[in-house]
Amino acid sequence: LHKLFYSLVIVISNSGETKRLAKLCIQAKKNNGDILSFVGNSNSTIAKNSSLAISSDTFNPSSFDSHYPQLFFGLTLIDFELLMSYFLSK
């Protein structure tokens, strides 16, 4: 029996450079897997190796050192909700 198997990897990384997730994306891309990523840096390794990268472009390495507002996870949740709403309406 041959089963058709489809996989989608969803990755969330503010920097887009989380080592384990970046390796996972590179490997999935080599195996023609689909990767949907939510990143804070559109020029990151994860974004470049994703089938679809949704970037908030909010990543700032120095923002963790201050009282800078962390917008990434809130914007990612909004983007995910918009994507699901669009997908489910089709």
C-alpha positions in Angstrom: 0.0 0.0 0.0 1.2 3.4 -0.9 -0.2 6.2 1.2 -0.1 9.8 0.2 1.4 11.8 3.1 1.3 15.5 3.3 3.1 17.4 6.1 3.2 21.1 6.9 5.8 22.4 9.4 4.8 25.5 11.2 7.6 27.4 12.8 7.5 30.5 15.1 10.7 32.4 15.8 11.2 36.0 16.6 14.8 36.2 15.4 14.3 33.6 12.6 17.7 32.2 13.6 16.7 29.7 16.3 19.3 27.0 15.6 17.1 23.9 15.9 14.3 25.4 14.0 16.6 26.7 11.2 18.0 23.1 10.8 14.5 21.7 10.7 13.5 24.2 8.0 16.6 23.4 5.9 16.0 19.7 6.2 12.3 20.0 5.4 13.1 22.1 2.3 15.6 19.5 1.1 12.9 16.9 1.4 10.4 19.1 -0.5 8.4 19.7 2.7 6.2 22.7 3.2 7.2 25.2 5.9 5.0 28.0 7.1 7.0 30.3 9.3 6.1 33.3 11.4 9.3 35.3 12.0 10.3 38.8 13.2 13.1 39.1 10.6 12.2 38.6 6.9 15.9 38.1 6.0 16.5 35.3 8.5 17.6 31.7 7.8 14.2 30.4 8.7 12.3 32.9 6.4 14.6 32.1 3.5 14.1 28.4 3.8 10.3 28.5 4.2 7.6 27.9 1.6 5.7 30.9 3.1 7.3 33.2 5.6 5.0 35.7 7.3 7.2 38.4 8.9 6.3 41.1 11.4 9.7 42.7 10.8 9.7 43.6 14.5 12.9 41.8 15.5 15.5 44.0 17.2 18.3 42.2 19.1 18.7 45.1 21.5 15.0 45.2 22.4 15.5 42.4 25.0 17.8 44.7 26.9 15.3 47.4 27.6 11.6 48.0 28.3 10.9 47.9 24.6 7.5 46.5 23.8 7.6 42.9 22.4 5.1 43.1 19.5 6.2 39.8 17.8 3.9 37.3 19.5 0.8 39.5 19.5 1.3 40.3 15.8 1.9 36.6 15.0 -1.3 35.6 16.7 -3.2 38.2 14.7 -1.6 37.0 11.4 -2.4 33.4 12.3 -6.0 34.3 13.0 -6.3 36.2 9.7 -4.7 33.3 7.8 -7.1 30.7 9.3 -10.1 32.9 8.7 -9.2 33.3 5.1 -8.5 29.6 4.7 -11.7 28.5 6.4 -13.8 30.9 4.3 -12.7 29.1 1.0 
